[in-house]
């Protein structure tokens, strides 16, 4: 709540998502507005905006979504666990609640908290054999984030494997967890086809965007060390960076976890494979927030690992007096919690220090816009300036200005119609629109982001 009240949203994509949601209200039939993203979060945000919500409202909702995840995880494990239920459930939930990425992303207007919740509810419903509910939850997840698509493949593999084991079971209600999400994805793909020019064109746009941003097309271009580092990026590096010592218990918990929660295990492994392969093929940007959906999976593995290690060491209690005198489970738990609090404090300090100023150059640019007395059209591709300004979103024209030869004429025609318009740009992008207009505002250069905001006034003369 401190982050929401005191610090602007730290994730730049959150502003773009919110801007898209506002544009959907004006142009609901233009599906190209979703760009490379799936639509569910945008439509939910649009509905919230129509009800009077702003970006901070969505951030506050995300706080409560994230808070619910460790609580739901606790009761799920507690109900299903036969032995050591309090210990496993508590360790899983408390480590999940204290995971820094979850806390940070729970304060943004991003879809990750909702996605993590949907996946956890899907795991619970399919574990309890609630097939209709699980298929609906998975379908929703599949039009929220791409990672959910791998779960369909996991379900298909498990279904085929089950047929080989029992050839009599060909038609099964479990097929619903394959067909319903596929139908939803295909419907979205066919709806997007006229805007993208080809079926699933948005997938190619996603990969192209990531390739251009990273300036590489796969991990195999950087040699053996690069391949290894990218391969362990999500499975090992990110968990170590944000949870530290608790990671060493995970390998020891895999066997016990797999035996008791196979569907949970398959789902977690599938998601981990998906984001790892996507990162190695440079179809995503390798962002920390992609790991958020795996937090319940990793923390539950950790809980089982602590239990397995402590049970194993008890076998040597007769030989070592120290082991007989201490409660190993409790000692490990205290050690892990201390480590978690240290890492959490460290990361909260880093984030608070890095983001306490927010985006100051955009802030003063938005304040300048607020003080303009007229109601002219504003051409703007900077979602942060747009959201900060708190100006009626119907005044903004979001026509892309970079590498778009038609935008110059569009700006001039609009200026002739209205007398003059405003254009939000940067010194570099101003060149792309032929240095059009007069600079009426120029911010300072943000040394952290090397960003400068220009506000241009373009007359129709």
N, C-alpha and C positions, 0 to 999 in steps of 0.2 A: 504494500500500500504506500510505503514511503517513496518507492520508485515512481509510482503512478502520480502521486501528489506533488513530488518535488523535481522529478527528472522527466524530460520528454522521452517518448518511446525511443529506445536505443537502436531498434532495428529499422533500417531504411525501407526494407520491403513492406513493413507494416503500413507505411504511409501510402505506398502504391496500391496495396490491397484496399485501403479505405477510399482512395480516390476512384478506383475501379468500381467499388460498390456504389459510390455517388453517381458515377456516370451511367450505371445500369438503370438507375431511376429515370434518367432522361432518355436513354436509348436502350430499352429492354430487349429489343430484337437484334441488336448488334452483338453477336457472340464473340466477335474478334476482340472486344474489350477485355476479355479474360486473359488475353495474350497467351503465355505458355502455361498458365496455371489452370487447375481444375476449378469448377464453378461453385461448389457448395458454400464455401466460406464467404464468397462475394455476395451470394443471394441472401445468406443469413445476415450479413452486415447491412445489406440494402434494406432488408425488413426492419432491422434495428434502427437505422437512420430515419426511416419513415415514421417510426414510433417516437422519434425525438432523440435518439442516442447520438453521441459523438464518439470520437476515437477513444477518449478516456473511459467512456462507458464500457466499451468492448474490452478494454484492458482490465477493468475491474471485474467484469464477468469472467475473464480468463483466470484471474486470481482464484475465484471460487471453483472453477473447473479444475485447476491444478491442485487446490486443497483437497478436493474430493478423491483424487487418484490414489494417494497413499491410504486413505481411509477405506476405500473400496477394496484395495489390494489386501489390507489387513483382514477384513471380514471374509474375503474370498479364501485366503490361505487358512484362516482360523477354522472355517467351516469344512474345508476339504482335508486338512491335515489330520492324520490319525495319531501321530506321536509328536511330542514337543511342539504342539500347535501354538502355544503362547509365544514361545521363543522364536520360531520360524516366522510367524505372522508379524510379531513386533519388530524384529530385525529388518525384515523385508520392507515394512511400511516406514519405519523411522529413517532408514537409509534413503528410501525413495523421497521422503519429505525433505530431507536435508541436501539432496543433490543440487548443486549450484545451477546447472543448466535449467533444471525444472523451475527453480525459483525465478531466475531471470526471464525465461520465456513465458512464465506465468504472469509477467507484468507487461507483456507486449500485446499489440493487437494483431497477432499472428495466428494461423490455424493450428499450430503444433499442439497446444494444450487440448483442444477439442479432438484432434486426431489421436493423441495418446489415450484419451478417455474412451473413444469409440473402439480402439483396438483392445483395450483392457476389458471393456464390456463384451466385445465379441469373444475374447478368450473365455470369459466366465460363462457366457451363454452356450458356447459350443462344448465346453467341458461338462456342462450340466445337460447336454443333449437337447437344448432348446434351439432346434434347427431353424425354425422360421425367424425367430428373433435374431439369431446369429447371422443369417443371410441378409437380413435388412441392415443390421449394423455394419456388416462388411461392405454392402453395396454403398452405403453412405460414405464409408471410409474411402472407397474406390473413386468417388468423385470429389474427394477432399484433398488427398495426396497420392502421388503415384506409388509410393512404397507399398500401399495396400494391395496393389495388383499382384505382387509376388505371392500373397496368401492364396489367391485363386489357384496358382500353379502348385503350391504346396498341397492344397485340398485335392487337386486332380491327381497328383502323384500318390497320395495316400489312398484315394479311391481305387486307382488302378491296382495298387499293391494289395488292397483288400480283396479285389476280384480274384487275383491269383491265389490268394489264401482260401477263399470260399467262392467257388465259381457259381454257386447258386444265387449269390447276391449280386445281381447286375443292376437292377433298378433299386435305388436307395434314396431315402429322403435327404441324405447328405449331398446329393447332386444339387440341391437348392443352393448350397454354399459355393457352387461353381457357376450354375446357370444364371441366377439372379444378378450377381455382380457383373457378369459378362454382358448381360442384356443392358444393364445400366450404362456400362462403358461404351457399348456399341451405339446406343441411342445418342449419347453425347458426341461420339465421333461422327455420326451421320449428320447431326445438327451443325457441327462445326465445319463439315466438308465444304460447303459453299463459300465460307469465309477464308479457309486455308488453301483452297485449290486442289486438295487431295485428302483422302481419308487418313486420319491420324497425322495430319500435317503439323499439328501443334507439338507432337512428340519430336519431330525433326527440328522445329524451332527451339525447343528446350535444349536439345543437344548442341545445336549451333550456337545458341547464346552462351552456354557454359564453355564451349570450345574457344569462342572468341574472347571471353572474359579471362580464361586461364592461359590463353595463347598456346595451347597444346591439345591434342586430340586423344591421348591415352598415356598411361603410366609407362608404357614400354619404350617411350622415346627417350627416357632419361637414364637408362642403364639399370643394372641389377639392384643397386642400393635404392634407387628411386622406386622400383617395383616393390621392394620389401617394405619401405616406409609407407607407401600408399596402401599396401595390403593390410598393414596393421593399424592404419590411421583410426578407423572406427572401432575395431575389436579391442585394441590395447591402448593406443596413445591418448585418445580422448578420455576414456575412463581413468587412466592414471593421472592425467592433468587435473581432473575434477574430483576424484575420490581417493587417490593415493593408495595407502596400504591395504585397503579392503579388497583391492583387485587380486591379491595373492591367494585369497581363499576361493575364488571362483572355480578354478580347475577341479578342486576337490569336491565341489558341490554338483558337478554336472551329472554324474551317474545317478545319485539319489533323486535329483530334481527330474531327470528324464523318466525314471521309473514311475514317479508319482504324478507328473504333470506333462504328459507327452504332447498334448495339443498346444499347451503353453510353450513348450520347448520348441516344437516345430515352427510355430509362429515367430518366436523370437529369433531363431536361427535364420529363417527365411528373410525377415526384415534386415538382419545384419548382413546377410549375403547381398541383398538388393542394394543397400546404400554403399557397401564396399565395392561391388562391381561397378555401380554407377559412378563412384568416385574414380576408380581406376580407368574407366572409359571416358572420364571427364564429361559425364552427363549431369553431374551436379557440382557444386562449388566446394564441396568438402566442409561445409559449415558445421559448427558445433551443434546447432539446433536440430540437425537431422538425427542426432542421437537421442533426442528426448523421448521418443516412442519406446526406446529400448531400456529406459531407466527401471521400470518395474521388473523386467526380465533379468537385468544385471543384479539388482539388489536382492531378488529372490534367490538367484544363484549364489550370491555371497552368503546369505543366511544359511543355506544348505551346506556351503563350504565350511563355515565356522562350526556347524554341528558335526560334520564329518571329521574335521581335524581334531576337535576336542574329544570326540569318541575314540579316535585312533590313539591319541596320546594317553588316554586313560588306561590303555593296555599296559603301559610302562609305569604305572603308579606304584607298583610293588617294588620296582627297581630304583625309582627316584622319589625320595621323600617329598621333594618340592611339589611334584605333580599331585601327590596325595593330599597335600595341605591346601591347595588352591582350587577354586572353582574355575575350571578352564573356560567354559562357555561365557561366564560372567566376565572373566579377565579379557578374553578376546573382544567381547562386546564393548567393554569400556575403552579398550585401545582403539577400536574402530570408530567409536563415537567421538573420542577426542580428536582423532585424525580428521573426521568429517567436519567437526566444528572449526578446526584450524583451516582446512581448505575452504569452507564456506565463508569464514571471516575474511580470508585472504581475497577470495574472488569478489565478495561484496565490496570490499575496500577498493579493489582495482576498478570494478565497474562504476562505483560511485565517483571515484576520482576521475576516470576517463570520460564519463558521460554527464557530470554535474552541470557542465556548461551547455550540454545539448548540441544544438546546431546554431551558434550565435549569429553567423552571417545570414542564415535563413530567417532567423527570428527578427532581426532588424529590417530585413527586406519585407517581411510580412507586415510589420508595423507601419512601414511606409505605405504599403498598399491600403491598409486600413484607413489611413488618413487622407486618401485621395477622395475629393468631394463628388466625383462623377461615378457613373455606373456602367462604364464602357466594358467591352469584351476584353478578357485577359487571356492571351495565348501563353500557355504554361505547360511545361513538361516536368516541372519540379514539384513532386507531390508534397514534399515537406513544406515548401513555401505556401502552397495552396492550403494545406490543413492548418498550418500555424495562423494564417491570415484570418480564418473564421469568417471569410466572405461567402456570400451566397454561392454555392457551388455551380449554379446554373450560368454564372458569368464566365466560367473558365472554358476555354477551347483547348482540347488536349491533342490537337493534330501534331503528329510527330515532326519535329523541326530538323532533325539530323538526317542527312542523306535523303531528303525529300525535296525534289525539284519543284513540286507544286505548291509548297507552303508559302513561298515568297509571294506568289500571285494571290493566294487566299488571304494573307494578311493585308495586302494592299486593297483588295476588293472589300474586305470587312471594314477597313479604315475609311474607305470612300463612303460606305453605307452609313457608318456611325459618326463620321467626322474625324475620329481618331480612335486608336486602340492601344493597349499596353502589351508588351511582350516580355516575359521572364526568360532570361538567357544567361549564358556565361561568356566570358571573352572568347573562348575557343568556338563555341557554337554560334556566336554572333556572326562569325565569318561565313558560316554555312547559309545564313540568310542575307548574304551580301551587305553586311553592315547596315542593315535597314534601320531607320528611325534615329531618334535622338536619345542619348543616355540621360535619364532623369534621376537615376539612383545607381550608385555602385557601392557594394558592401566592401568591407575589408576582406583580406584573404585569410581564410581559416588555415592556420599553419599545420593542423593535424590532418585535414582532408585536402588541403591545397585548393579549396573551393572559394570562388568569388561569384556573387550574384549581381547581375545587371537587370535593371528595369528600363525598358525602352518605350518611348512614346512615338507611335507611327501615325502620321496624319494622312488624310486622304487626298492631299493636294498633289 
